[in-house]
Amino acid sequence: MSESSGEAVAAVVASATEAATEAAAGGWRRATGIAGVAIGVVAAGAAAGVAIERLTVGRGMRQKARLALDSAGPYGGLRGTPGTAYAEDGTELYYEVDDLDPAADADRAPRRRRLFGRKAPAPVTVVFSHGYCLNQDSWHFQRAALRGVVRTVYWDQRSHGRSGRGVAQTQDDRPVSIEELGRDLKTVIDAAAPEGPIVLVGHSMGGMTMMALADAFPDLVRERVVGVALVGTSSGRLGEVNFGLPVAGVNAVRRVLPGVLRALGQRAELVERGRRATADLFAGIIKRYSFASRDVDPAVARFAERMIESTPIDVVAEYYPAFNDHDKTEALAHFAGLPVLVLAGVRDLVTPSEHSEAIADLLPDAELVLVPDAGHLVMLEHPELVTDRLADLLARAGAVPTAATVDGYGSTSSSAGPG
């Protein structure tokens, strides 16, 4: 990081500290305008890039561009058969099912009979779990590719997407834990895939949720799980991640951020107004921490931005402490012996690829894929590559034909080339 970037980090950290102080004293209107930008992780490089853009592109033009991308962007519009499951505390968990195409099912029946020893086995179900501040639509490209080819379940984690706000969080003021998310996933599986083999796919927090499921329900993994994909995730030690910041900057952020988030979460309405007022800078921060490629489709970048923007600040705040507490290294042993894909972007600043390498070291039979020019949202940044590796995993798990390939548009077909 350059000297000027380091100075920018120090300035934003100072602003965050000032915001926390003012918030405590009751200066909410000014504090939220500053600290709303510092939510999550400070991105000095992104801030500099946005500042340059503001000098060359008018605000009205930027707003029109966002509206155009929102209306033209085809992402996030795929829907399946809806369902609702209820967590142990009563939280409504929303999920959707994309069923197997009967014609494709008939083509695969002989193979599945050999794999599972039954004349008419239940189909393999692939359960997708999304990451922090996202929702089930983050799997848009993979969903488009797999529709009709395999039975899939997509769900929104508590307080995200179409799921309800966490009852334990809103009524009992209890922080979210990764263990609670693992139990939520079990609830969704019981409702949406009560029988038959399962492949678990998770990105970031979704992968952590899968580890918590394995830790709490090892019998389920042993008896039903036939494949696992861990995308851009971590089994622990997230408190050591520096988010691409210099040591002084990240230490300062760690000192003030928990208090800032708690304070902001108590004034969510004011903070949301602050976020809207600083939308340009917020968008730059999101892009920096989501993608690494220079040529990311602007519609995809805007799609990611909208998902993250839709997560209320009080939800951001109530989840944040769970990541420092997360340690599911020992739970990975429950995935040993299964077909496992571990995939990450080399330039991921949120869950660095070293964390994926550590997971693969503990699962020596796993396929480790490191994508050079990719950030945290690798499944949106390089959808064809991710879908291709998932298709291969599903073939190894017996969920799709071995002939299934990924065409030039990221969809799965049974042909050898683009459809």
C-alpha positions as CSV (number, residue, x, y, z in Angstrom):
1,M,0.0,0.0,0.0
2,S,1.4,3.5,-0.9
3,E,2.2,6.2,1.6
4,S,-0.8,8.2,0.4
5,S,-3.1,5.2,0.9
6,G,-1.7,4.7,4.4
7,E,-2.5,8.3,5.2
8,A,-6.0,7.8,3.8
9,V,-6.5,4.8,6.1
10,A,-5.3,6.8,9.1
11,A,-7.7,9.6,8.2
12,V,-10.7,7.3,7.9
13,V,-9.8,5.4,11.1
14,A,-9.6,8.8,12.9
15,S,-13.0,9.7,11.5
16,A,-14.4,6.4,12.7
17,T,-13.0,7.0,16.2
18,E,-14.4,10.5,16.2
19,A,-17.8,9.1,15.1
20,A,-17.8,6.7,17.9
21,T,-17.0,9.4,20.4
22,E,-19.6,11.8,19.0
23,A,-22.2,9.0,19.0
24,A,-21.6,8.3,22.7
25,A,-22.2,12.0,23.3
26,G,-25.4,12.1,21.3
27,G,-24.0,13.7,18.1
28,W,-25.8,11.2,15.9
29,R,-26.5,13.2,12.7
30,R,-22.9,14.0,12.1
31,A,-21.5,10.8,13.5
32,T,-23.6,8.5,11.3
33,G,-22.7,10.4,8.2
34,I,-19.0,9.7,8.9
35,A,-19.2,6.2,10.5
36,G,-21.7,4.9,7.9
37,V,-18.8,4.9,5.5
38,A,-16.6,3.0,7.9
39,I,-19.0,0.1,8.3
40,G,-17.4,-3.2,7.9
41,V,-13.8,-2.6,6.7
42,V,-12.0,0.6,5.7
43,A,-11.0,0.7,2.0
44,A,-8.5,3.5,1.4
45,G,-7.8,2.5,-2.2
46,A,-11.5,2.4,-3.0
47,A,-12.0,5.8,-1.4
48,A,-9.3,7.3,-3.5
49,G,-10.7,5.8,-6.7
50,V,-14.2,7.1,-5.9
51,A,-12.8,10.6,-5.1
52,I,-11.2,10.7,-8.6
53,E,-14.5,9.6,-10.1
54,R,-16.4,12.3,-8.3
55,L,-14.1,14.9,-10.0
56,T,-14.9,13.6,-13.5
57,V,-18.4,12.3,-13.3
58,G,-21.4,14.3,-12.0
59,R,-23.6,12.9,-9.2
60,G,-26.6,13.0,-11.4
61,M,-24.9,11.0,-14.1
62,R,-23.8,8.4,-11.5
63,Q,-27.3,8.1,-10.2
64,K,-28.7,7.6,-13.8
65,A,-26.1,5.0,-14.4
66,R,-27.1,3.1,-11.3
67,L,-30.8,3.3,-12.3
68,A,-30.0,2.0,-15.8
69,L,-28.0,-0.9,-14.4
70,D,-30.8,-1.7,-11.9
71,S,-33.4,-1.8,-14.7
72,A,-31.2,-3.6,-17.3
73,G,-29.3,-6.0,-15.1
74,P,-30.7,-9.5,-15.4
75,Y,-29.2,-10.8,-12.2
76,G,-31.0,-12.0,-9.2
77,G,-34.3,-12.6,-10.9
78,L,-34.3,-16.4,-10.9
79,R,-37.0,-17.9,-8.6
80,G,-38.0,-21.4,-7.6
81,T,-40.7,-23.1,-5.6
82,P,-40.8,-21.1,-2.3
83,G,-40.9,-22.6,1.2
84,T,-40.5,-21.6,4.8
85,A,-38.9,-23.4,7.7
86,Y,-38.9,-22.2,11.3
87,A,-35.7,-22.1,13.4
88,E,-35.6,-23.3,17.0
89,D,-36.3,-19.7,18.2
90,G,-39.2,-19.2,15.7
91,T,-37.3,-17.3,13.0
92,E,-38.8,-17.7,9.5
93,L,-36.2,-19.1,7.2
94,Y,-37.1,-18.6,3.5
95,Y,-35.9,-21.1,0.9
96,E,-36.5,-22.0,-2.8
97,V,-36.3,-25.3,-4.6
98,D,-35.4,-25.8,-8.2
99,D,-36.5,-29.3,-9.0
100,L,-34.8,-31.8,-11.3
101,D,-36.0,-31.9,-14.9
102,P,-37.8,-35.3,-15.3
103,A,-36.1,-35.9,-18.7
104,A,-32.6,-35.3,-17.2
105,D,-33.6,-37.5,-14.2
106,A,-34.5,-40.4,-16.5
107,D,-31.1,-40.1,-18.3
108,R,-29.3,-40.5,-15.0
109,A,-31.4,-43.2,-13.3
110,P,-29.1,-46.2,-14.1
111,R,-26.1,-44.4,-12.7
112,R,-27.9,-43.4,-9.4
113,R,-29.1,-47.0,-9.0
114,R,-25.6,-48.2,-9.1
115,L,-24.4,-45.5,-6.6
116,F,-27.1,-45.9,-4.0
117,G,-28.3,-49.4,-4.5
118,R,-32.0,-48.6,-4.8
119,K,-34.4,-49.0,-7.7
120,A,-35.9,-45.5,-7.3
121,P,-33.6,-43.5,-5.1
122,A,-34.4,-40.0,-3.9
123,P,-32.5,-37.4,-6.1
124,V,-29.3,-35.8,-4.9
125,T,-30.1,-32.3,-3.5
126,V,-27.5,-29.5,-3.7
127,V,-28.0,-27.0,-0.8
128,F,-26.4,-23.6,-1.4
129,S,-25.6,-21.3,1.6
130,H,-24.7,-17.7,1.0
131,G,-22.3,-15.3,2.8
132,Y,-22.5,-12.3,5.1
133,C,-24.6,-9.4,3.9
134,L,-25.6,-11.3,0.8
135,N,-28.6,-13.6,0.0
136,Q,-29.4,-16.6,-2.1
137,D,-29.3,-14.6,-5.3
138,S,-25.5,-14.4,-4.9
139,W,-25.5,-17.9,-6.6
140,H,-27.3,-16.5,-9.7
141,F,-24.9,-17.8,-12.3
142,Q,-24.5,-21.3,-10.7
143,R,-28.3,-21.4,-10.3
144,A,-28.8,-20.6,-14.0
145,A,-26.4,-23.3,-15.0
146,L,-27.8,-26.1,-12.8
147,R,-31.5,-25.5,-13.3
148,G,-33.2,-28.8,-14.3
149,V,-29.9,-30.6,-14.2
150,V,-29.9,-31.3,-10.4
151,R,-32.3,-30.7,-7.6
152,T,-31.1,-27.5,-5.7
153,V,-32.1,-25.6,-2.6
154,Y,-31.2,-22.0,-2.0
155,W,-32.0,-20.3,1.3
156,D,-31.6,-16.9,3.0
157,Q,-29.8,-16.9,6.3
158,R,-31.6,-15.4,9.2
159,S,-32.1,-11.6,8.9
160,H,-30.9,-11.7,5.3
161,G,-32.8,-11.7,2.0
162,R,-36.4,-12.9,2.4
163,S,-35.9,-14.6,5.7
164,G,-37.3,-13.0,8.8
165,R,-35.3,-11.1,11.4
166,G,-33.7,-13.3,14.0
167,V,-36.2,-13.7,16.8
168,A,-33.5,-14.4,19.3
169,Q,-31.7,-11.2,18.2
170,T,-34.7,-8.9,18.2
171,Q,-36.6,-10.2,21.2
172,D,-33.9,-11.6,23.4
173,D,-31.0,-9.3,22.3
174,R,-28.9,-12.3,21.8
175,P,-26.0,-12.0,19.3
176,V,-25.8,-14.3,16.3
177,S,-23.4,-17.3,16.5
178,I,-22.1,-19.5,13.8
179,E,-23.4,-22.5,15.8
180,E,-26.9,-21.0,15.5
181,L,-26.6,-20.7,11.7
182,G,-25.6,-24.4,11.6
183,R,-28.8,-25.3,13.4
184,D,-30.7,-23.1,11.0
185,L,-29.2,-25.0,8.0
186,K,-30.3,-28.3,9.6
187,T,-33.9,-26.9,9.9
188,V,-33.8,-25.9,6.2
189,I,-32.5,-29.4,5.2
190,D,-35.2,-31.1,7.2
191,A,-37.9,-29.0,5.4
192,A,-36.6,-28.9,1.9
193,A,-34.5,-32.1,1.6
194,P,-35.8,-34.5,4.2
195,E,-34.4,-37.6,2.4
196,G,-31.8,-38.5,-0.1
197,P,-28.2,-37.6,-0.6
198,I,-27.0,-34.0,-0.1
199,V,-24.2,-31.9,-1.5
200,L,-23.4,-28.9,0.6
201,V,-22.1,-25.7,-1.1
202,G,-21.3,-22.6,0.9
203,H,-19.6,-19.3,0.3
204,S,-17.8,-17.4,3.1
205,M,-20.2,-17.4,6.1
206,G,-22.2,-20.1,4.3
207,G,-19.1,-22.3,4.4
208,M,-18.8,-21.6,8.1
209,T,-22.5,-22.5,8.5
210,M,-21.8,-25.9,6.9
211,M,-18.9,-26.5,9.3
212,A,-21.2,-25.7,12.3
213,L,-23.8,-28.1,10.8
214,A,-21.1,-30.9,10.7
215,D,-20.0,-30.1,14.2
216,A,-23.5,-30.3,15.6
217,F,-24.9,-33.1,13.4
218,P,-22.1,-35.4,12.4
219,D,-24.5,-38.3,11.8
220,L,-26.3,-36.3,9.1
221,V,-23.0,-35.7,7.4
222,R,-22.0,-39.3,7.7
223,E,-25.3,-40.7,6.5
224,R,-26.4,-38.2,3.8
225,V,-23.7,-35.8,2.6
226,V,-22.0,-37.0,-0.6
227,G,-20.1,-33.9,-1.5
228,V,-18.9,-30.5,-0.1
229,A,-17.9,-27.2,-1.7
230,L,-16.2,-24.5,0.4
231,V,-15.9,-21.3,-1.5
232,G,-13.9,-18.3,-0.1
233,T,-14.4,-19.3,3.5
234,S,-12.4,-20.0,6.7
235,S,-12.4,-22.4,9.5
236,G,-11.1,-19.8,12.0
237,R,-8.5,-17.2,13.0
238,L,-10.5,-14.5,11.3
239,G,-9.4,-12.0,13.9
240,E,-5.9,-12.1,12.3
241,V,-7.1,-10.9,8.8
242,N,-5.7,-7.5,7.9
243,F,-8.2,-6.7,5.0
244,G,-5.3,-5.3,3.0
245,L,-4.6,-2.5,5.5
246,P,-1.3,-1.6,7.1
247,V,-0.8,-2.9,10.6
248,A,-1.4,0.4,12.3
249,G,-4.6,0.9,10.4
250,V,-6.1,-2.5,10.9
251,N,-5.3,-2.4,14.7
252,A,-7.0,0.9,15.0
253,V,-10.1,-0.4,13.1
254,R,-10.3,-3.5,15.3
255,R,-10.2,-1.3,18.4
256,V,-13.1,1.0,17.4
257,L,-15.2,-1.1,15.0
258,P,-17.1,-3.3,17.5
259,G,-18.1,-0.2,19.5
260,V,-19.0,1.8,16.4
261,L,-21.1,-1.0,15.1
262,R,-23.0,-1.5,18.4
263,A,-23.7,2.2,18.6
264,L,-24.8,2.5,14.9
265,G,-27.0,-0.6,15.2
266,Q,-29.0,1.2,17.9
267,R,-29.7,4.1,15.5
268,A,-30.3,2.1,12.3
269,E,-32.6,4.6,10.7
270,L,-30.2,7.5,10.9
271,V,-27.3,5.3,9.8
272,E,-29.3,4.1,6.7
273,R,-29.7,7.8,5.7
274,G,-26.0,8.3,6.2
275,R,-25.3,5.3,3.9
276,R,-27.5,6.6,1.2
277,A,-25.9,10.0,1.5
278,T,-22.5,8.5,0.9
279,A,-23.6,5.9,-1.7
280,D,-20.7,6.6,-4.1
281,L,-18.0,6.0,-1.5
282,F,-19.8,3.0,-0.1
283,A,-20.1,1.5,-3.6
284,G,-16.3,1.9,-4.1
285,I,-15.6,0.1,-0.8
286,I,-17.9,-2.7,-1.8
287,K,-16.2,-3.1,-5.1
288,R,-12.8,-3.2,-3.6
289,Y,-13.6,-5.9,-1.2
290,S,-15.8,-7.9,-3.5
291,F,-13.8,-8.1,-6.8
292,A,-10.2,-8.1,-8.0
293,S,-10.6,-8.0,-11.8
294,R,-10.5,-4.6,-13.6
295,D,-13.0,-5.7,-16.1
296,V,-15.9,-6.8,-13.9
297,D,-19.2,-6.3,-15.6
298,P,-20.7,-3.0,-14.1
299,A,-24.1,-4.7,-13.9
300,V,-22.6,-7.5,-11.8
301,A,-20.8,-5.0,-9.6
302,R,-24.1,-3.1,-9.1
303,F,-25.9,-6.4,-8.4
304,A,-23.4,-7.1,-5.6
305,E,-23.7,-3.6,-4.3
306,R,-27.5,-3.9,-4.1
307,M,-27.4,-7.1,-2.1
308,I,-24.9,-5.7,0.4
309,E,-26.8,-2.4,0.7
310,S,-30.0,-4.3,1.5
311,T,-28.5,-5.7,4.7
312,P,-29.6,-3.3,7.5
313,I,-26.9,-1.9,9.7
314,D,-28.3,-3.5,12.8
315,V,-28.0,-6.9,11.1
316,V,-24.4,-6.1,10.2
317,A,-23.7,-5.2,13.8
318,E,-25.3,-8.3,15.4
319,Y,-23.4,-10.7,13.1
320,Y,-20.0,-9.1,13.3
321,P,-18.8,-10.6,16.7
322,A,-19.6,-14.1,15.5
323,F,-16.6,-14.1,13.1
324,N,-14.0,-13.5,15.8
325,D,-15.5,-16.4,17.8
326,H,-15.6,-18.7,14.8
327,D,-13.4,-21.8,15.1
328,K,-14.5,-24.9,13.4
329,T,-11.2,-26.4,12.4
330,E,-11.9,-29.7,14.1
331,A,-15.3,-30.0,12.5
332,L,-13.6,-30.3,9.1
333,A,-12.7,-33.9,10.0
334,H,-16.4,-34.8,9.4
335,F,-15.9,-34.0,5.7
336,A,-12.9,-36.3,5.3
337,G,-13.3,-39.0,2.7
338,L,-16.0,-37.1,0.8
339,P,-15.5,-35.4,-2.6
340,V,-14.6,-31.9,-1.5
341,L,-13.9,-28.7,-3.5
342,V,-12.1,-25.9,-1.8
343,L,-12.0,-22.7,-4.0
344,A,-10.9,-19.2,-3.3
345,G,-9.7,-16.0,-5.0
346,V,-6.0,-15.3,-4.5
347,R,-6.8,-11.6,-4.0
348,D,-9.6,-12.1,-1.5
349,L,-9.2,-9.5,1.2
350,V,-12.0,-10.7,3.4
351,T,-11.3,-14.4,3.8
352,P,-7.8,-14.7,2.3
353,S,-6.9,-17.7,0.2
354,E,-4.5,-18.8,2.9
355,H,-7.5,-19.8,4.9
356,S,-8.7,-22.0,2.1
357,E,-5.2,-23.5,1.8
358,A,-5.3,-24.3,5.5
359,I,-8.7,-26.1,5.0
360,A,-7.2,-28.1,2.1
361,D,-4.2,-29.1,4.2
362,L,-6.7,-30.7,6.7
363,L,-8.6,-32.4,3.9
364,P,-5.7,-33.7,1.8
365,D,-8.1,-35.5,-0.7
366,A,-9.9,-32.2,-1.5
367,E,-9.5,-30.4,-4.8
368,L,-8.0,-27.0,-4.1
369,V,-8.6,-24.3,-6.7
370,L,-7.0,-20.9,-6.3
371,V,-8.2,-18.3,-8.8
372,P,-5.5,-15.7,-9.5
373,D,-7.5,-12.7,-10.6
374,A,-10.4,-13.0,-8.1
375,G,-11.7,-11.4,-4.9
376,H,-14.2,-12.4,-2.3
377,L,-17.2,-12.8,-4.6
378,V,-15.4,-15.2,-6.9
379,M,-18.7,-16.9,-7.9
380,L,-19.9,-13.6,-9.5
381,E,-16.5,-12.5,-10.7
382,H,-15.6,-15.8,-12.5
383,P,-18.9,-17.6,-12.7
384,E,-17.9,-20.0,-15.5
385,L,-14.8,-21.3,-13.6
386,V,-16.8,-21.7,-10.4
387,T,-19.7,-23.5,-12.1
388,D,-17.3,-25.7,-14.0
389,R,-15.6,-26.9,-10.8
390,L,-19.0,-27.4,-9.1
391,A,-20.2,-29.4,-12.1
392,D,-17.1,-31.6,-11.7
393,L,-17.7,-32.0,-8.0
394,L,-21.4,-33.0,-8.6
395,A,-20.3,-35.5,-11.2
396,R,-17.9,-37.1,-8.6
397,A,-20.7,-37.1,-6.1
398,G,-23.0,-38.9,-8.6
399,A,-25.4,-35.9,-8.8
400,V,-25.0,-35.1,-12.5
401,P,-23.8,-37.0,-15.5
402,T,-20.1,-37.1,-16.1
403,A,-20.8,-35.6,-19.5
404,A,-22.1,-32.4,-18.1
405,T,-20.0,-29.4,-19.1
406,V,-20.1,-25.7,-18.7
407,D,-20.8,-23.6,-21.8
408,G,-19.5,-20.2,-22.7
409,Y,-22.3,-18.5,-20.8
410,G,-21.9,-20.3,-17.6
411,S,-24.8,-22.8,-18.0
412,T,-24.5,-26.5,-17.8
413,S,-25.3,-28.7,-20.7
414,S,-24.7,-32.3,-21.8
415,S,-22.8,-31.3,-24.9
416,A,-19.1,-30.8,-25.2
417,G,-19.4,-27.2,-26.3
418,P,-21.5,-24.1,-26.1
419,G,-25.2,-24.6,-26.5
